[in-house]
Amino acid sequence: MKILVTSFRRVNKMKKKVNYTKEFKVKACELVLKDEVNVKTVADKMGINHIMLYRWMGAIINP
């Protein structure tokens, strides 16, 4: 009888940290705050996480 042994290993799914320019962050926030575009929509279009966009907006509103 053969016993099938499978190995489970943890795969590192961490992505390389990306540093965004201040201009990029401001533009993303302006789309939400001034142009009243949905946060999720802006984040998806710009290729960023919506939670990060909320943090950027918080930093602009409450410096």
C-alpha positions, 0 to 999 in steps of 0.5 A: 500500500502506498501512502501519499504524503503531501507537503504543505508549505507556506507561500510568501505572498507578500508583495514588494513595498511600493512607494507612491509619490505625494502627487499620486496620493493627492490625485487619488484623494481629490477624485474622492473628495472633490469629484465625489467618486466612490473610494472603491472605484478610484482604488480599483482604477488606480491599482491600490487598496481601498483601505490605503486610500482611506488612510491617505484621505485621513492624513489629508483631512486630519494632518 
